[in-house]
Amino acid sequence: MQFKQPLTACVAGALGLAFSAGAFAQDNGTPQDKRFYVAPMVSYGFFNNDTIGNSSDSFGRVHVSNHDSVGASLAVGKPINSWLNLELYGFYFNPDQNVNGASAGSADLYGFGLDALFFPARDTLPVYGILGAAWGKQNPGYGSINGNNVGDNADAQFLDAGVGYMYTLNDYGLKVRAEYRYRYTTVSSSDVLGAGYENARYNDNIVSLGLQIPLGAPPQAPKPAPAPAPTGPQDSDGDGVIDANDQCPGTPRGTEVDARGCPIEKKAPIVLKGVTFEFDSSKLTSQAENRLNNVVDALNASQDVDFRIDGYTDSIGTKKYNKGLSQRRVDSVKSYLTNHGISSSRITGTEGHGESNPVATNKTAAGRAQNRRVELHVTNQGGDNSMSNNSGM
C-alpha cells in the first residue's frame, strides 16, 4: 500500500515527540496524574465521496459516497509527561452508501490505531492537539454492481489530525472530552472491485463527545520534608526571643511579646455598640449617628488618645464581598468622626476584616448581629482618659 510508509512515519514521529517532550518537561513539584484511563465516546462522521476507475475497467467508473453517520470510539491511554498522552483506540461507523447515485445498503467501517495527544499547557488550558494513525476495514454495503458480484472487506488506512478539549468533573479525575478530527481515509478498492481500480480516498470530518475515566486511585501530594534540626541559639517557643534571654518560656505561639519574651498586655477593643448601617450598605443609620456623637464627645475629652478603626461582618455572602463591605463601613465611620472635629492624624488606620474573628456563632440571628460590629483599638494613650467600653459608646 502506497500510504503505509507515511503512516509508519507518523507513528514513529509521535513516539519521538513523546520522548523528546519528556526530556524537556519541567517538574513543578505537583504530582502529575499518570494513571491509565479509558475514553468511551459517541461520534458523528461527516463523510466525503470519491469516484474511482474508468470506462475500460470491469465495472466502469464507480462513484461511492458514504452518508453522514453516528458512530462510536473507545481509547485506552496514559499520560507520558506534562506534554503528551499516548492512546490505543478503535472506532466503528455503519453509514448508508450510495453507488453511482443509487442506494447500496450500509457499510461497516472500522479501524484500530495509535493516537498522540499534545498538551501545550495542560494545567492552565486543557486544550490538546491530535495526531493519529489507524488500520482497519471497510465492508461495502453492496454485493454487486450491474448484476456482477463484488468482493468485501477492503483494507483501509486512516490518518487523523485534530484538536480536543477536556473538562475535569471531580477530584477523582473524571473528565468530559470533546474532539474534532480531520480524517484522511484510504480504501483499497481493488479488494472489492478487482485489479485495475485505484485506491478510493476520502476527506472525512469527525466530531466526538464522551468521558475520560481514570483507572486506580488519584495521585497523592508528597509529604512535606521534616523541618531541619535547629542550629545556633534556640527559641523553643518561637516568640522571637532566644531561650537564653526569655524570661517567660513557653509563651503560646503567635503571642505578641516584649524584649524579655513576656506577653504584652493589650487593652480590649472598644466595641461601638449601636453603630449600625443600612442593609447591605455603608450608609450610617440615624441611631448610628447619635452613637457616634457620643464617641466624638469622648474623643474630645481624651485628646492624647490615638486609635485604629476595625470593622467586621457576619458570614452571609462571600468572603471577598464581606471584606469589601466591612472596609467601606469603617471608612464611613472615619469620615463621620473627621467631619465632626476629630483630627485624622489621631486615626492610625482603618481595616475591614469581613467575616473573620467572629465573637459569636453565625448560625443564629443574635449571633450574627454580634459579629456585625465596629471596634476602636487604642494605639497610643498619652495620659488618663475616660474612654472605655462603658463610656456610652
N, C-alpha and C positions, 0 to 999 in steps of 0.2 A: 504494500500500500504506500502510495507516494507521500502520505501525511504521517506515517509512523515516525519518521525521523524528527520533524518538528515537534510532534507530541512528546517524544522521548526527551528532546532538548528542553521543552517547557518544564517537565517534571524535574529534570536534573537542575535546571536553574532555580526552581522553587526550593529544592533541598539545599543548594549552595547559599541562597539568601538566608535560609534558616540558620545555618551555622555561622555565617558572617555577621548576621544581626545579633546572634548570641554573644559573639566576641566583643561587640561594642555596647551591649546593654549595660545600663547603669544600675547599681544596687542602691536604692534609696532607703533601705532599712525596713521597708514594709514587705511582709511575705507575699509573694505573688501566688495566686490561685492556679496551680498547675495540675489540677485533677483531670482525669479523663471525663468526657461528657458525651451524651447522645443528643442529637438535634433533629427531632421529627418536624417536618414542615409540609404545609399544603402549598402547592404551586399552581400557577396558571401560565400556560405557554401560548405566546403569540407566534404562530408558526409561519414560515416562509414557504415558497414553492419553487420548483425547478423543472426545466424541460431537458430531456436527455435523448440521445440517439439522432438518427437521420433517416431519410426515406429508404435507404438501402439496408437498414438493419431489420432484424426478424420481425419486430412489431412496429417498425416505423418510429417516428418521433413520439415520445411519451411525455405528457405533461402531468406531473404528480404534485398535488397540493394537500397538505395536512391542515385540517381545521383547527382553530384555536381550541384549547382543551385544558381541563383541570387535571392535575397530576399530583404526585407526592414524592418526597425525597427523605432520606434518612442519612445522617452523618454520624460518625464516631470520631472524635477528635481529642486533641490535647494541646494546651499551650506549651510552646517550647521555650519562649522567653517573653519579655515585655513587648516585643515587636511582632511575634509570629505564632500562629496556630497552624498545625497540620491536621488534615482530616482525611479519612477514607469515607467515601459517600456513594450512594446509589440513588437512582431516580427512575420513575416509571410514568409514562403517559399512554393514553389509549385514544388518540384523536381519530375522528372520522376522516376519510380520504376521498378525494376526487381524482379520477384518472381520465385525462382528456375531456374534462368538463362533466363527467358522469360520476354519480356516487359509487363508491367502490368499497363499502364496509369500513371497519375500524382497524387501525394498525396498532400493533404492540411496539412501543418504543422505549427502550430501557438501556441503562449504562451503569458502569461501576468505575470509580477512579479515585484520584487524589486531588485534594484542594490545598492551597496555601492561602491563609488569611493574614493580611498585613495591617498592623495597627500603628499608625504614626504617633498617636498619643492616647494609649489605651485608658489611662486613669482619668484624663480630663475630657476627652471627646471619644466615645466608644464607636467611632466610625472606622470601617476597615475596607481594604481593597481585596479583591478575589482574583486568583489565577487558578484554573483547574484543567485537568485533562482526564478523559474517561474513554473507555471502550465498551461496546455493547452490541445490540442487535436492533434491527427494525424488521418486524414480521409484517409484511404488507396485508392490507385488508382485502385484497382481490386475488382470486385464484387463477384468473385467466384474462386475456385481452383478445377481443375479437374471436372468442372461441378457442384460443390457443392457451394451454396451461403455462403458468409461470412458476418460478421457484419461490422459496420463502427463506426467512432468517438471514437477511442480508447483514454482513458485517457493517458496523458503524463506529465512527470515531467522533469525539466531541471535544472542542476547546472552549473553555469558559473564561470570561473576564467580566468583572462587575464590581459593585460596591454594596456594602451592608451596614446595618446599624443594630446595636444591641442595647437593651434597656434592662437593668437589674431590678428584679421584683422584690427580693428579700435578702436577709443576711446569709441565708444558706447558699446563695449564688444562682438561683433560678433566674433565667433571662428570657425576655421576648426578643426574637430575632427577625429582622426583615431584610430582604435582599432583592437586588436586581442583577441579572446575569445576561450578558450577550453571549449566545452560544453559536459557534460555527460548527455545523454538523456535516459530516461527510458520510454518505451511504454507498456501499459497493453495489451499484445497480447490476453489475454482471452476475451477482449471486442470484438475482431474481429473473432478469431478462435474458441473460446469456452473454457470451463473449461479444465484444464489439461495442457494448454500452459503457460509456464513461461513468465515473462516479457522479452521483447527484450531490449537490451542495446546497445547504440551506443556511440562511442568516436568521436565527430564531432569537426571541426575546422572552426571558423567563422572570416572573416575579414570584416571590415566596414569602410566607409568614409562618412562624412556628415558635417553638420553645428550644432553649438550650438547657439541658438538665445535667448538672454535675453529679459525678459518682463518688460517694465517700464523704467523709467529714470535711468541713471547710478548714483551711489552714489557721493555725493559732499564732497570735503575735508572740515574738520571743520574749522570754522573761528578762526583766532588767538586770543588768550586771550588778553584782553586790558592790556596795559602797567601799571605796578603798579604806584601808586601815588608817586611822588618824596619825599624823606626824607632827612633831613640834608641840608647842603649848596647846593643851586641850581645853575645850569649852563644852563640858559634859551636858549642860542644859541648853546649849545653843542660844544663849541670850546676848552674845556678843562680848561678854566679859570672861577672860580666861579663868580657869579654876583657881589659879594662884591668887587672883585679886577678887574673886567672887565671894562677897560676904553673905550672900543669900543663895546657896547652891540649891539646885532642884527646882528653879523657877519654871512654871509651865511654859512650854514653847509658844512663842508669839506674844508673851507679856512684855510690855514696854518697861525697861529698867533704867536706873541711873548708873553713874560711873562705878558704883560699888556692886552692881549686879542685883540690886533690890528693886522690887516693883515700885513704879511711880504711881502714887495715889491720884486718881483722876476724879474730878467732881462730876457728878451725874449731869447729863444734859438737861436743859430746861425745856420741857415739852410745852409748846404754845397751845394749850387746850382751848378749843373753841375757834381756832383759826381754820376755817373750812373754806371750800371752794365750790363753785357751781359744778354740776355734773359734767365729768369729762372735760374740764376746763381749768385754766389757771386764774380765772376771774374770782376775786375775793367776794365772799358773801358779806352782807351788811353786818352780820354777827361778827365775822372775822375782823372787819374794820374797827368795830368797837373794842374787840380784844387787843388789837394792835395799838390802839390809842393808849391802853394801859401799859403796853410794852414800851412805847415811846416815853411815857412818864417815868417808868422805872429806869430806862437807859439814861434819861436826862439827869436822874438823881444819882447815877453811878458813872460819872464822866471818865473814870480811869479804866473802865471795862472795855476790852475789845472782844469780839466774838465771831463765830462762824455759824452759818445757817445751813442745816441739813434737812432734806425732805424725803419722805417715804410714801409708798402707795401700798394697797393690798395686792393680792395675786391675780385679780381679774384682768385679763388682757395679756398681751405678750410681754416678755421681759424687756425687749427693746423699746416698745411703746411706753411702758410704765416708767422706765428710766428717763425718757424724754419728758414725760408729763410731770414727774417729780422735779426735774430741773426747771421747767417753766414755772412751777408753783413757787419754788424757793426764790427764783428771780423776781417773781411778783411781790413776795414779802419784802425782799430787799428794796425794791422800788418804792413800796409804801413807806418804809422806815426812812429812806433818804429824802423822800418828798415831804416828810413831816419833821425834818430838822436833825436827823441822826447823820453824822458825818460818815461818808462812805469809807474814809480811812480807818474807821473803827471796825468795819466788816472785813475780816481777813479772808473770807472765801464763802462760796456757796456751792453745794453739791447735791444733786438729786440721785438717790440710791435706788429708786424704783422699789421693787418688792423685796429687796434684800433686808436682812436684820429684822424680821418680824418680832413684835413683842407679845403677840397673841396668835391664836390659831386663825387661819384663813378659811376654816370650814364653817364658821358661823358669822352672821351679820355683825354681832357685837365685837367679835374678834377682828374682823376686817376694819371696823370703824376705828379700833385702837391702832391698827397698823397704818392707817392714813393719818400721818402726823407731820408736823414741822417742829424741829428742835433748834435751840440755841446752845452752842458749845462755847463756854468762856475760854478764850485763848490767852488773854493777858488780864490780870487783875492787879491794878496798882495799889489798891487800898481797900478798906472796908466798904461794902456796898449793900444795897438792900435787895439785890436780885436773887431769887430762889424760885423753886417750883411752887412755893406758897405765896407768891407775891401778886396773885391775881392774874398771872399770865397763863 
